[in-house]
Amino acid sequence: ATHLDESLGARLATNRSDGFPHVTPVWFIRDGTRVLITLGERRRHLRNLRADPRATLLVDIDERSEPGPGTAVRAAMLSAAVELSADADAVAHWAGRIDERYLGTTSDALAAEGYTLVILEPTVILSWDFSKS
């Protein structure tokens, strides 16, 4: 298992039209080699991905501020051109799985705003683990 299987938040980076990256926290789930994220229709990330489908997801653990032995920095950075899906069944399925992962139950968040499924199949993976001395 890897820290990608833990219920950690991640940061999603997309490309804005002015050239600056747009980076915010997101929840995600893995399905084999794919990473799945649901984004609300009003999210800047979604607008960015429709204009430029390239994205990077960073999942990391930084324990350096915690006292005691075994503190470490571990991270995985996954980059790819993403696929977007508005298929209602797929969105509901994966949103439910993501809610279960982070909340322990499903929520009614999808009812408030339309969502799109973001499917990231990494083509570039960079990882590091400084706990391994």
Protein Blocks (a to p, Z undefined) as FASTA:
>chain_A
ZZklpccddddddddfkopacddddddddehjbccddddfklmklmmmmmomcdcddddd
dfklpgcehiacddddddddddddfbfklmmmmmmmmmmmmnopacfklmmpccdddddd
dfbdcdddfkbZZ
